[in-house]
Amino acid sequence: MRRGLIIAGALGAIAAIGSARSPGAQAREQAESVLSQAFDLGGERSEVAQYYRMESKLLTYNPDGSLQSTDVFRLGLEYLPAALAGGEDAKITCLFFTVQFADSPEVAIPVLENWSYALEETGMDEKGQVFGIDHAKFESLVDGNGKAIPPHLTYHVYNAFVDFHSFCDVFAEPMGEGGGVGDLERIGDTVVHAAAFTEPPVDLGSNVMEGSFFRNGRITLAFKGLSLVRGRPCALLEYDSGESSFKMKVKPMPSLEVETVGSSHYKGDIYKDLKSNWVLKATLSEMVVSETTLPMPPGKIDTVNERSILILNVSEDEARAE
């Protein structure tokens, strides 16, 4: 009898061992549960002021493939949601903007310090200005040493603001009629973005003339996975522009017009906070091949540029520190 109890007890123990899940199996099940669940990536952002630092690098290559120059653009931004800005639109303030051209020292652009504008969330204001960014602010820019910034680099100063809103307010926010982040529910989902094949104008004041444009390719947006930024869980999104093209008509001086045509392929990642719905980090990598036609010898110049961008959501003190 006693022996039978022992055998029965042993069989029960063996059965319990066989039915118990190993820690590894439990971890796999938990991971599968999280990775297969649906997420709401199109929710409203929290009504809390946000601060960002952004760095853009423009690399220009010689025809033989060697690096010709590197230009760096840095800025800090304050982003006040409409509820805090006291109006119908969000308020964006440039806390500082510095440039570093080639081997020259980094220098500030004083006119942009503490400059604010109301964000036009429909994409274009009544003057045809993208995101409501005032073109007049970029006329005849000079640095802190009183030196004029060349027109083609002035455009990159202006375009830093356009890039910021493209990532944070277009790719990371739902589109009213679909084709945006709100359509991505599970990891692995991909959507052709509403901005695909659009052709926004890129004229800028008297330097970049009307008729200039950037034509987007087949832009895709993918829910690539989950990640952490400063310990905060994020949706990891990937955007890809496909084959894009552009035409730029620049007037560097009253009697000289220069036209550049080319192609662009840009892509990158966006880390969107799953709790607040704000972008915590964004990156861009872009290759640009172009041909510039001049009214004098050598007639045509071929150029290859590489651009990279890093945007970080930071504290107010970090955003203000030049």
C-alpha positions as CSV (number, residue, x, y, z in Angstrom):
1,M,0.0,0.0,0.0
2,R,2.7,2.4,0.9
3,R,4.7,1.4,-2.1
4,G,1.6,2.1,-4.3
5,L,1.3,5.6,-2.7
6,I,4.9,6.3,-3.5
7,I,4.5,5.2,-7.1
8,A,1.3,7.3,-7.5
9,G,3.1,10.3,-6.0
10,A,6.0,9.9,-8.3
11,L,3.7,9.6,-11.3
12,G,1.9,12.8,-10.2
13,A,5.2,14.6,-9.9
14,I,6.2,13.5,-13.4
15,A,2.9,14.7,-14.8
16,A,3.3,18.1,-13.1
17,I,6.8,18.5,-14.5
18,G,5.5,17.6,-18.0
19,S,2.7,20.1,-17.8
20,A,4.8,23.0,-16.4
21,R,6.0,25.6,-18.9
22,S,9.7,26.5,-18.9
23,P,10.6,30.2,-18.3
24,G,11.7,30.4,-22.0
25,A,8.4,29.1,-23.2
26,Q,6.5,31.6,-21.1
27,A,8.7,34.4,-22.4
28,R,8.0,33.4,-26.0
29,E,4.3,33.3,-25.4
30,Q,4.4,36.7,-23.8
31,A,6.4,38.1,-26.7
32,E,4.1,36.6,-29.2
33,S,1.1,38.1,-27.4
34,V,2.6,41.6,-27.4
35,L,3.9,41.4,-31.0
36,S,0.6,40.2,-32.4
37,Q,-1.7,42.7,-30.6
38,A,-3.3,45.6,-32.3
39,F,-2.1,49.2,-31.5
40,D,-3.9,52.5,-32.0
41,L,-1.2,54.7,-33.6
42,G,-3.6,57.4,-34.7
43,G,-4.6,58.7,-31.3
44,E,-4.5,62.3,-30.1
45,R,-1.2,63.6,-28.8
46,S,-1.0,64.7,-25.2
47,E,-1.5,68.4,-24.7
48,V,2.0,69.0,-23.3
49,A,4.7,71.3,-24.6
50,Q,7.4,69.3,-26.5
51,Y,11.0,70.2,-27.1
52,Y,13.3,69.0,-29.9
53,R,16.9,69.1,-31.1
54,M,17.6,68.5,-34.8
55,E,20.8,68.1,-36.7
56,S,21.0,67.9,-40.5
57,K,24.2,67.1,-42.4
58,L,24.7,67.8,-46.1
59,L,27.6,65.9,-47.7
60,T,28.7,66.9,-51.2
61,Y,30.9,64.5,-53.3
62,N,33.3,65.2,-56.1
63,P,32.9,63.3,-59.5
64,D,35.7,60.9,-58.4
65,G,33.7,59.9,-55.3
66,S,35.8,61.8,-52.8
67,L,34.1,64.0,-50.2
68,Q,34.1,67.7,-51.2
69,S,32.5,69.3,-48.2
70,T,30.2,68.7,-45.2
71,D,27.6,71.3,-44.1
72,V,25.9,71.0,-40.7
73,F,22.6,72.6,-39.6
74,R,21.5,72.5,-36.0
75,L,18.4,73.9,-34.3
76,G,16.3,73.7,-31.2
77,L,12.5,73.8,-31.3
78,E,9.6,74.4,-28.9
79,Y,6.3,72.8,-30.0
80,L,3.2,74.1,-28.2
81,P,0.0,72.3,-29.0
82,A,-2.9,74.6,-29.9
83,A,-4.5,74.2,-26.5
84,L,-1.4,75.7,-24.9
85,A,-0.7,78.2,-27.7
86,G,-4.1,79.9,-27.1
87,G,-5.3,79.6,-30.7
88,E,-6.5,77.1,-33.3
89,D,-3.0,76.2,-34.4
90,A,0.1,74.8,-32.8
91,K,2.9,77.3,-32.2
92,I,6.4,76.5,-33.2
93,T,9.4,78.5,-31.9
94,C,12.9,78.2,-33.1
95,L,15.0,78.5,-30.0
96,F,18.3,78.7,-31.9
97,F,19.7,77.9,-35.4
98,T,23.4,77.4,-36.2
99,V,25.2,76.5,-39.4
100,Q,28.7,75.1,-40.0
101,F,29.7,75.3,-43.7
102,A,32.7,73.1,-44.8
103,D,35.7,73.9,-42.6
104,S,34.3,77.1,-41.2
105,P,33.4,77.5,-37.5
106,E,29.8,77.0,-36.3
107,V,27.9,80.2,-36.3
108,A,24.4,81.2,-35.3
109,I,21.7,82.8,-37.5
110,P,20.4,85.6,-35.2
111,V,17.2,86.4,-37.1
112,L,15.9,82.9,-36.4
113,E,16.5,82.9,-32.7
114,N,13.1,82.9,-30.8
115,W,11.2,83.2,-34.1
116,S,7.7,81.7,-33.9
117,Y,5.1,80.7,-36.5
118,A,1.6,79.1,-36.4
119,L,1.7,75.6,-37.9
120,E,-0.6,75.2,-40.8
121,E,-1.7,71.6,-40.3
122,T,-3.5,71.4,-43.7
123,G,-0.1,71.5,-45.3
124,M,-0.3,74.8,-47.2
125,D,-1.5,78.3,-46.1
126,E,-3.3,80.9,-48.3
127,K,0.0,82.2,-49.6
128,G,1.1,78.8,-50.8
129,Q,3.7,78.4,-48.0
130,V,4.3,74.9,-46.8
131,F,3.1,74.4,-43.2
132,G,2.7,78.1,-43.0
133,I,6.4,78.8,-42.7
134,D,7.0,82.4,-43.7
135,H,9.2,82.6,-46.8
136,A,10.1,86.2,-46.1
137,K,12.0,85.2,-43.0
138,F,14.6,83.5,-45.2
139,E,15.3,86.4,-47.5
140,S,18.9,87.7,-47.4
141,L,19.9,85.5,-44.4
142,V,23.1,86.5,-42.7
143,D,25.0,84.7,-40.0
144,G,26.2,86.1,-36.6
145,N,29.3,87.5,-38.3
146,G,27.3,89.5,-40.8
147,K,28.2,87.2,-43.7
148,A,25.5,86.4,-46.2
149,I,24.4,82.8,-46.5
150,P,24.5,81.6,-50.2
151,P,21.0,81.0,-51.7
152,H,21.4,77.3,-52.2
153,L,22.3,76.9,-48.5
154,T,19.6,79.3,-47.5
155,Y,17.2,76.8,-48.9
156,H,18.6,74.0,-46.7
157,V,18.1,76.3,-43.6
158,Y,14.4,76.7,-44.6
159,N,14.0,73.1,-45.5
160,A,15.1,72.0,-42.0
161,F,11.7,73.2,-40.7
162,V,9.8,71.5,-43.6
163,D,11.7,68.2,-42.9
164,F,10.8,68.4,-39.2
165,H,7.1,68.8,-39.8
166,S,7.1,66.1,-42.6
167,F,8.3,63.5,-40.1
168,C,6.5,64.7,-36.9
169,D,3.2,66.1,-38.4
170,V,2.7,64.1,-41.6
171,F,4.3,60.6,-41.4
172,A,3.7,60.2,-37.7
173,E,0.1,61.6,-37.7
174,P,-3.1,60.1,-39.2
175,M,-4.3,61.3,-42.6
176,G,-7.9,62.4,-42.7
177,E,-8.9,60.2,-45.6
178,G,-6.6,57.3,-44.8
179,G,-3.2,56.3,-46.1
180,G,-1.3,57.2,-42.9
181,V,-0.1,55.9,-39.6
182,G,-3.7,55.4,-38.4
183,D,-4.0,52.6,-40.8
184,L,-1.2,50.6,-39.2
185,E,-2.5,48.4,-36.4
186,R,-0.1,45.5,-36.2
187,I,3.6,45.0,-36.6
188,G,4.3,44.2,-40.2
189,D,1.5,46.4,-41.6
190,T,2.4,48.6,-44.5
191,V,0.5,51.4,-46.2
192,V,1.1,53.6,-49.3
193,H,1.1,57.0,-47.7
194,A,-1.3,59.8,-48.8
195,A,1.7,61.9,-49.7
196,A,2.8,59.4,-52.4
197,F,3.2,61.0,-55.8
198,T,2.5,64.5,-54.6
199,E,4.3,67.4,-56.1
200,P,4.7,70.3,-53.5
201,P,6.2,73.6,-54.7
202,V,9.6,74.4,-53.3
203,D,10.0,78.0,-54.4
204,L,11.3,80.3,-51.7
205,G,11.2,84.0,-52.1
206,S,13.4,85.6,-54.7
207,N,16.1,83.0,-54.5
208,V,14.3,79.8,-55.5
209,M,11.9,80.7,-58.3
210,E,8.4,79.6,-59.1
211,G,8.3,76.4,-61.2
212,S,10.6,74.6,-58.7
213,F,9.1,71.5,-57.3
214,F,9.8,68.2,-55.5
215,R,7.9,65.1,-56.8
216,N,7.5,62.3,-54.3
217,G,7.7,58.7,-55.4
218,R,5.6,55.8,-54.0
219,I,6.0,56.6,-50.3
220,T,5.4,53.7,-48.0
221,L,5.0,53.7,-44.3
222,A,5.5,50.5,-42.3
223,F,5.0,49.4,-38.7
224,K,8.4,47.8,-38.2
225,G,8.3,46.9,-34.6
226,L,8.6,48.2,-31.0
227,S,11.5,50.0,-29.4
228,L,12.5,52.1,-26.4
229,V,13.7,55.7,-26.4
230,R,14.9,56.9,-23.0
231,G,13.0,54.0,-21.4
232,R,9.7,55.0,-23.1
233,P,8.0,52.3,-25.3
234,C,7.6,53.4,-28.9
235,A,6.2,52.2,-32.2
236,L,9.0,51.9,-34.7
237,L,7.9,53.2,-38.1
238,E,9.8,53.1,-41.3
239,Y,9.1,55.4,-44.3
240,D,10.6,55.1,-47.8
241,S,10.1,57.7,-50.5
242,G,10.7,55.4,-53.5
243,E,12.0,57.1,-56.6
244,S,11.5,60.9,-56.2
245,S,12.6,63.7,-58.5
246,F,12.9,67.5,-58.4
247,K,13.5,70.7,-60.3
248,M,15.1,73.8,-58.7
249,K,15.3,77.1,-60.5
250,V,17.7,79.3,-58.5
251,K,18.5,83.0,-59.0
252,P,21.8,83.6,-57.2
253,M,22.0,87.1,-58.6
254,P,19.6,89.3,-60.5
255,S,21.2,88.6,-63.9
256,L,21.8,84.9,-63.4
257,E,19.4,81.9,-63.4
258,V,20.5,78.4,-62.8
259,E,18.4,75.2,-63.2
260,T,19.0,72.0,-61.4
261,V,17.2,68.7,-62.1
262,G,17.7,65.4,-60.3
263,S,16.5,62.4,-58.4
264,S,16.2,61.6,-54.7
265,H,15.7,58.6,-52.6
266,Y,15.0,59.2,-48.9
267,K,14.1,56.9,-46.1
268,G,14.3,56.6,-42.3
269,D,12.7,55.6,-39.0
270,I,10.3,57.3,-36.7
271,Y,9.9,56.4,-33.0
272,K,6.4,57.3,-31.8
273,D,5.6,57.2,-28.1
274,L,2.9,54.7,-27.5
275,K,1.6,56.7,-24.5
276,S,1.8,60.3,-25.5
277,N,1.7,59.8,-29.3
278,W,4.5,62.3,-29.8
279,V,7.6,61.6,-31.9
280,L,10.6,60.8,-29.6
281,K,13.1,60.3,-32.4
282,A,13.3,60.4,-36.1
283,T,16.0,59.8,-38.7
284,L,16.5,60.4,-42.4
285,S,19.0,59.1,-44.9
286,E,18.9,60.5,-48.5
287,M,20.9,60.2,-51.6
288,V,20.5,62.9,-54.3
289,V,21.9,62.9,-57.8
290,S,21.5,66.1,-59.8
291,E,22.6,68.0,-62.9
292,T,22.9,71.8,-62.9
293,T,22.8,73.8,-66.2
294,L,24.8,77.0,-66.3
295,P,24.6,79.8,-68.8
296,M,28.4,79.8,-69.1
297,P,31.2,77.2,-69.2
298,P,31.4,74.4,-68.1
299,G,27.7,74.4,-69.0
300,K,26.7,71.5,-66.9
301,I,27.8,70.2,-63.5
302,D,26.9,66.8,-62.0
303,T,26.6,66.5,-58.3
304,V,26.0,63.8,-55.7
305,N,24.8,64.7,-52.2
306,E,24.0,62.7,-49.2
307,R,21.8,64.0,-46.4
308,S,21.3,62.7,-42.9
309,I,19.0,64.0,-40.2
310,L,18.5,63.2,-36.5
311,I,15.6,64.6,-34.5
312,L,15.4,64.0,-30.7
313,N,12.7,64.8,-28.3
314,V,14.5,66.4,-25.3
315,S,14.0,68.5,-22.2
316,E,13.5,72.2,-22.5
317,D,17.1,72.9,-21.2
318,E,18.6,70.6,-23.7
319,A,16.6,72.2,-26.5
320,R,17.8,75.7,-25.6
321,A,21.4,74.7,-25.2
322,E,23.4,75.7,-28.3
